[in-house]
Amino acid sequence: MRISITRGLQSMKEQIYILVLLFIYRLLWGYFMYGFVRDAIIPILLRYPNEQAGGSGMGRLLYYIEGQFSLTGDSNVQRWLWMLLAMSVLRLVLSPFIRAGLIHELHKESIGERGLFFFPGMRQYGLPVLIFSLVEWLLALVPLYWIAPVIYKLLLSSYLNYTLLWQISPYLLAWLVYIFIIRLCLLYMQFGYTRGTGMFSSLLICLRYFLPAAAVSVMLGAGGFIVLLVCGLTGLLSPGLPALLVRQVSPLPSTFFKMWGVAAQYHLWHSKASLK
């Protein structure tokens, strides 16, 4: 496990240009979200009745009713919602292509080749990896058929007793663990498919060495969580320019940890697959 993490860090030296490209990509996404919040969310929040200024329950009720009518009748609101939906779908579709390019880069590095293989990898393996992602999303949604009704009942009951919200956490935790397992197994299958060594043999490697693979994901995922935590604490404790600067820089370390995690998993898979 330690060797895989070290080799993954060494691979990052060969993929600095990918890190820079993804950092710019996430900056552009952040700029879009900033414009969405500034032009669509803040004007709506400013219309919320102020209790200190004499806002009543009837005023809040009218605010919610107005919001429901805006969702169906206001062209500006609908335009922003459609734009947000389109950008979210675009990002979901692009993510598998980015992962395909990164995996292809790792394949080439493992056989001693050096060069810009990111974009050829996106073109060659983007669609197959997209299919893997579709399978992942579908498998992630399947448990909701049983979990969603239970959570819905607990949410309705929590209006009278807020302590019931704690009963939702075991269901959400179990669902997140299930998604974690599915994502890790499918990642190893993508390694095998793009290398041509077989999906199911790579799946067996993941199941056989699941504990080291999970430990690698948790350790490097903790780095991304720390970055997210620092951003949140900076926004709470030091709002203004410091929070803005931290927020603008945060995509770089978070992207680094994500790429490092994929590279470390690849080297763990490669060492167990006995590839030449």
PEMO-V122368 format. One record per backbone hydrogen bond with DSSP energy under -1.0 kcal/mol. NH is the residue of the N-H (numbers start at 0). CO is the residue of the C=O. Records with the same first field share a line. If there is no record, write none. Layout:
BEGIN
NH=CO + CO
END
This chain:
BEGIN
4=0
5=1
6=2
7=3
8=4
9=5
10=6
11=7
12=9
18=14
19=15
20=16
21=17
22=18
23=19
24=20
25=21
26=22
27=23
28=24
29=25
30=26
31=27
32=28
33=29
34=30
35=31
36=32
37=33
38=34
39=35
40=35
41=36
44=40
45=41
47=44
53=50
54=49
59=55
60=56
61=57
62=58
63=59
64=60
65=61
66=62
67=63
68=64
69=65
70=66
72=68
73=69
77=73
78=74
79=75
80=76
81=77
82=78
83=79
84=80
85=81
86=82
87=83
88=84
89=85
90=86
91=87
92=88
93=89
94=90
97=93
98=94
99=95
100=96
101=97
102=98
103=99
104=100
105=101
106=102
107=103
108=104
109=105
111=108
112=107
116=114
120=116
121=117
122=118
123=119
124=120
125=121
128=124
129=125
130=126
131=127
132=128
133=129
134=130
135=131
136=132
137=133
138=134
139=135
140=136
141=137
144=141
145=142
146=142
147=143
150=146
151=147
152=148
153=149
154=150
155=151
156=152
157=153
159=156
160=156
163=160
164=161
165=162
166=163
167=164
171=167
172=168
173=169
174=170
175=171
176=172
177=173
178=174
179=175
180=176
181=177
182=178
183=179
184=180
185=181
186=182
187=183
188=184
189=185
190=186
191=187
192=188
193=189
194=190
195=191
196=191
197=191
202=198
203=199
204=200
205=201
206=202
207=203
208=204
212=208
213=209
214=210
215=211
216=212
217=213
218=214
219=215
220=216
221=217
223=219
224=220
225=221
226=222
227=223
228=224
229=225
230=226
231=227
232=228
233=229
234=230
235=231
236=232
237=233
243=239
244=240
245=241
246=242
247=243
248=244
249=245
251=248
253=249
254=250
255=251
256=252
257=253
258=254
259=255
260=256
261=257
262=258
263=259
264=260
265=261
266=262
267=263
268=264
269=265
270=266
271=267
272=268
274=269
END
